[in-house]
């Protein structure tokens, strides 16, 4: 069994991996724009026997595919947790969890956005997470694990 807090932590980790993958895409995109074709056909990858431009294009394509796979998985998990959150009967619980974990707001930001005091947000978050745990009790942890740890 995975707790709601662990679920949201893993979701946040996946979001961070997506951001890192998007940064890599920008780096490889920049490399493809900077690389000039060498008349000698300089090789940068001995195993691939390609020019540096071709190597950069391949790395860019791989990075895009990886970012897309991460994004698809992230969306699946957000859809799943959202479905579970909507089973909660208290709209305040849904709102607090949405701001804190799906909109990635801090406790103080959530308190300001919802016009509540910090202590109230902390208390309501804990209460909402506890309620959400009941809906995650039957969730198969194996299907959740973020196996997309490829560092391409």
C-alpha positions as YAML, in Angstrom:
chain: A
units: angstrom
residues:
- id: 1
  name: UNK
  ca: [0.00, 0.00, 0.00]
- id: 2
  name: UNK
  ca: [1.14, 3.50, -0.75]
- id: 3
  name: UNK
  ca: [0.03, 6.48, 1.29]
- id: 4
  name: UNK
  ca: [-1.36, 9.62, -0.30]
- id: 5
  name: UNK
  ca: [1.68, 11.57, 0.85]
- id: 6
  name: UNK
  ca: [4.05, 9.03, -0.72]
- id: 7
  name: UNK
  ca: [1.98, 9.12, -3.91]
- id: 8
  name: UNK
  ca: [2.24, 12.89, -4.12]
- id: 9
  name: UNK
  ca: [5.98, 12.76, -3.35]
- id: 10
  name: UNK
  ca: [6.51, 10.30, -6.20]
- id: 11
  name: UNK
  ca: [4.36, 12.44, -8.47]
- id: 12
  name: UNK
  ca: [6.51, 15.44, -7.58]
- id: 13
  name: UNK
  ca: [9.65, 13.41, -8.35]
- id: 14
  name: UNK
  ca: [8.23, 12.50, -11.74]
- id: 15
  name: UNK
  ca: [7.41, 16.15, -12.40]
- id: 16
  name: UNK
  ca: [11.01, 17.06, -11.54]
- id: 17
  name: UNK
  ca: [12.28, 14.42, -13.99]
- id: 18
  name: UNK
  ca: [10.10, 15.93, -16.70]
- id: 19
  name: UNK
  ca: [11.57, 19.37, -16.03]
- id: 20
  name: UNK
  ca: [15.10, 17.93, -16.23]
- id: 21
  name: UNK
  ca: [14.24, 16.13, -19.48]
- id: 22
  name: UNK
  ca: [12.93, 19.37, -20.97]
- id: 23
  name: UNK
  ca: [16.17, 21.11, -20.00]
- id: 24
  name: UNK
  ca: [18.12, 18.37, -21.79]
- id: 25
  name: UNK
  ca: [16.00, 18.89, -24.87]
- id: 26
  name: UNK
  ca: [16.93, 22.57, -24.88]
- id: 27
  name: UNK
  ca: [20.62, 21.68, -24.53]
- id: 28
  name: UNK
  ca: [20.53, 19.19, -27.39]
- id: 29
  name: UNK
  ca: [18.48, 21.57, -29.52]
- id: 30
  name: UNK
  ca: [21.09, 24.23, -28.94]
- id: 31
  name: UNK
  ca: [23.83, 21.76, -29.84]
- id: 32
  name: UNK
  ca: [22.17, 20.89, -33.15]
- id: 33
  name: UNK
  ca: [21.93, 24.59, -33.98]
- id: 34
  name: UNK
  ca: [25.58, 25.23, -33.12]
- id: 35
  name: UNK
  ca: [27.14, 22.18, -34.70]
- id: 36
  name: UNK
  ca: [28.47, 22.75, -38.17]
- id: 37
  name: UNK
  ca: [29.06, 19.97, -40.58]
- id: 38
  name: UNK
  ca: [32.72, 19.21, -40.74]
- id: 39
  name: UNK
  ca: [34.18, 18.47, -44.12]
- id: 40
  name: UNK
  ca: [36.24, 15.71, -42.52]
- id: 41
  name: UNK
  ca: [33.11, 14.11, -40.98]
- id: 42
  name: UNK
  ca: [34.51, 14.23, -37.42]
- id: 43
  name: UNK
  ca: [33.18, 11.38, -35.28]
- id: 44
  name: UNK
  ca: [32.03, 12.02, -31.73]
- id: 45
  name: UNK
  ca: [30.60, 8.61, -31.02]
- id: 46
  name: UNK
  ca: [32.87, 5.71, -31.86]
- id: 47
  name: UNK
  ca: [30.06, 3.18, -31.40]
- id: 48
  name: UNK
  ca: [27.70, 4.99, -33.77]
- id: 49
  name: UNK
  ca: [30.18, 6.24, -36.38]
- id: 50
  name: UNK
  ca: [28.23, 9.46, -36.99]
- id: 51
  name: UNK
  ca: [29.07, 13.08, -37.46]
- id: 52
  name: UNK
  ca: [28.65, 15.36, -34.46]
- id: 53
  name: UNK
  ca: [25.53, 16.90, -36.02]
- id: 54
  name: UNK
  ca: [23.90, 13.52, -36.52]
- id: 55
  name: UNK
  ca: [24.85, 12.51, -32.99]
- id: 56
  name: UNK
  ca: [23.24, 15.68, -31.61]
- id: 57
  name: UNK
  ca: [20.06, 15.05, -33.59]
- id: 58
  name: UNK
  ca: [19.86, 11.47, -32.31]
- id: 59
  name: UNK
  ca: [20.36, 12.62, -28.72]
- id: 60
  name: UNK
  ca: [17.70, 15.30, -29.19]
- id: 61
  name: UNK
  ca: [15.23, 12.73, -30.53]
- id: 62
  name: UNK
  ca: [15.95, 10.35, -27.64]
- id: 63
  name: UNK
  ca: [15.49, 13.16, -25.11]
- id: 64
  name: UNK
  ca: [12.16, 14.13, -26.67]
- id: 65
  name: UNK
  ca: [10.92, 10.52, -26.58]
- id: 66
  name: UNK
  ca: [11.95, 10.19, -22.94]
- id: 67
  name: UNK
  ca: [10.25, 13.46, -21.96]
- id: 68
  name: UNK
  ca: [7.10, 12.36, -23.78]
- id: 69
  name: UNK
  ca: [7.06, 8.99, -21.97]
- id: 70
  name: UNK
  ca: [7.47, 10.75, -18.62]
- id: 71
  name: UNK
  ca: [4.72, 13.21, -19.44]
- id: 72
  name: UNK
  ca: [2.30, 10.47, -20.47]
- id: 73
  name: UNK
  ca: [2.98, 8.60, -17.20]
- id: 74
  name: UNK
  ca: [2.60, 11.82, -15.18]
- id: 75
  name: UNK
  ca: [-0.77, 12.55, -16.81]
- id: 76
  name: UNK
  ca: [-1.97, 9.00, -16.10]
- id: 77
  name: UNK
  ca: [-1.04, 9.33, -12.44]
- id: 78
  name: UNK
  ca: [-2.58, 12.81, -12.11]
- id: 79
  name: UNK
  ca: [-5.80, 11.46, -13.64]
- id: 80
  name: UNK
  ca: [-5.76, 8.53, -11.22]
- id: 81
  name: UNK
  ca: [-5.18, 10.62, -8.09]
- id: 82
  name: UNK
  ca: [-7.73, 13.20, -9.24]
- id: 83
  name: UNK
  ca: [-10.33, 10.45, -9.56]
- id: 84
  name: UNK
  ca: [-9.50, 9.34, -6.02]
- id: 85
  name: UNK
  ca: [-9.64, 12.91, -4.71]
- id: 86
  name: UNK
  ca: [-13.11, 13.45, -6.18]
- id: 87
  name: UNK
  ca: [-14.34, 10.56, -4.04]
- id: 88
  name: UNK
  ca: [-13.78, 12.80, -1.03]
- id: 89
  name: UNK
  ca: [-17.04, 14.34, 0.14]
- id: 90
  name: UNK
  ca: [-15.59, 17.58, 1.51]
- id: 91
  name: UNK
  ca: [-14.82, 20.12, -1.20]
- id: 92
  name: UNK
  ca: [-12.31, 21.82, 1.13]
- id: 93
  name: UNK
  ca: [-10.30, 18.59, 1.18]
- id: 94
  name: UNK
  ca: [-10.22, 18.46, -2.61]
- id: 95
  name: UNK
  ca: [-9.27, 22.12, -2.86]
- id: 96
  name: UNK
  ca: [-6.48, 21.88, -0.28]
- id: 97
  name: UNK
  ca: [-4.98, 18.78, -1.92]
- id: 98
  name: UNK
  ca: [-5.24, 20.33, -5.37]
- id: 99
  name: UNK
  ca: [-3.41, 23.50, -4.35]
- id: 100
  name: UNK
  ca: [-0.78, 21.74, -2.25]
- id: 101
  name: UNK
  ca: [0.08, 18.79, -4.46]
- id: 102
  name: UNK
  ca: [-1.20, 19.30, -7.99]
- id: 103
  name: UNK
  ca: [-0.52, 23.03, -8.24]
- id: 104
  name: UNK
  ca: [2.67, 22.60, -6.20]
- id: 105
  name: UNK
  ca: [1.84, 25.45, -3.82]
- id: 106
  name: UNK
  ca: [3.53, 25.79, -0.44]
- id: 107
  name: UNK
  ca: [1.53, 25.79, 2.77]
- id: 108
  name: UNK
  ca: [1.80, 29.59, 2.99]
- id: 109
  name: UNK
  ca: [0.81, 30.08, -0.66]
- id: 110
  name: UNK
  ca: [-2.14, 27.75, -0.22]
- id: 111
  name: UNK
  ca: [-3.21, 29.61, 2.92]
- id: 112
  name: UNK
  ca: [-3.04, 32.93, 1.07]
- id: 113
  name: UNK
  ca: [-4.85, 31.59, -2.01]
- id: 114
  name: UNK
  ca: [-7.65, 30.09, 0.06]
- id: 115
  name: UNK
  ca: [-7.78, 32.96, 2.57]
- id: 116
  name: UNK
  ca: [-7.05, 30.68, 5.52]
- id: 117
  name: UNK
  ca: [-4.43, 30.69, 8.22]
- id: 118
  name: UNK
  ca: [-1.35, 28.51, 7.94]
- id: 119
  name: UNK
  ca: [-2.37, 26.30, 10.89]
- id: 120
  name: UNK
  ca: [-5.74, 25.63, 9.29]
- id: 121
  name: UNK
  ca: [-4.13, 24.57, 6.02]
- id: 122
  name: UNK
  ca: [-1.71, 22.25, 7.84]
- id: 123
  name: UNK
  ca: [-4.56, 20.66, 9.80]
- id: 124
  name: UNK
  ca: [-6.86, 20.33, 6.79]
- id: 125
  name: UNK
  ca: [-4.07, 18.91, 4.63]
- id: 126
  name: UNK
  ca: [-3.32, 16.19, 7.18]
- id: 127
  name: UNK
  ca: [-7.03, 15.39, 7.50]
- id: 128
  name: UNK
  ca: [-7.52, 15.25, 3.72]
- id: 129
  name: UNK
  ca: [-4.45, 13.03, 3.22]
- id: 130
  name: UNK
  ca: [-5.74, 10.64, 5.87]
- id: 131
  name: UNK
  ca: [-9.12, 10.41, 4.12]
- id: 132
  name: UNK
  ca: [-7.45, 9.93, 0.74]
- id: 133
  name: UNK
  ca: [-5.40, 7.05, 2.16]
- id: 134
  name: UNK
  ca: [-8.60, 4.99, 2.45]
- id: 135
  name: UNK
  ca: [-9.10, 5.21, -1.32]
- id: 136
  name: UNK
  ca: [-5.50, 4.26, -2.00]
- id: 137
  name: UNK
  ca: [-5.59, 1.19, 0.27]
- id: 138
  name: UNK
  ca: [-6.21, -1.18, -2.65]
- id: 139
  name: UNK
  ca: [-3.85, 0.57, -5.02]
- id: 140
  name: UNK
  ca: [-1.12, -1.70, -6.41]
- id: 141
  name: UNK
  ca: [2.22, -0.07, -5.59]
- id: 142
  name: UNK
  ca: [3.96, -2.08, -8.31]
- id: 143
  name: UNK
  ca: [1.98, -0.34, -11.03]
- id: 144
  name: UNK
  ca: [2.88, 3.05, -9.58]
- id: 145
  name: UNK
  ca: [6.64, 2.85, -9.14]
- id: 146
  name: UNK
  ca: [8.39, 5.40, -11.28]
- id: 147
  name: UNK
  ca: [10.38, 2.99, -13.44]
- id: 148
  name: UNK
  ca: [11.12, 5.69, -15.98]
- id: 149
  name: UNK
  ca: [14.44, 6.41, -14.34]
- id: 150
  name: UNK
  ca: [16.31, 6.38, -17.63]
- id: 151
  name: UNK
  ca: [18.88, 9.15, -17.54]
- id: 152
  name: UNK
  ca: [19.07, 9.70, -21.30]
...
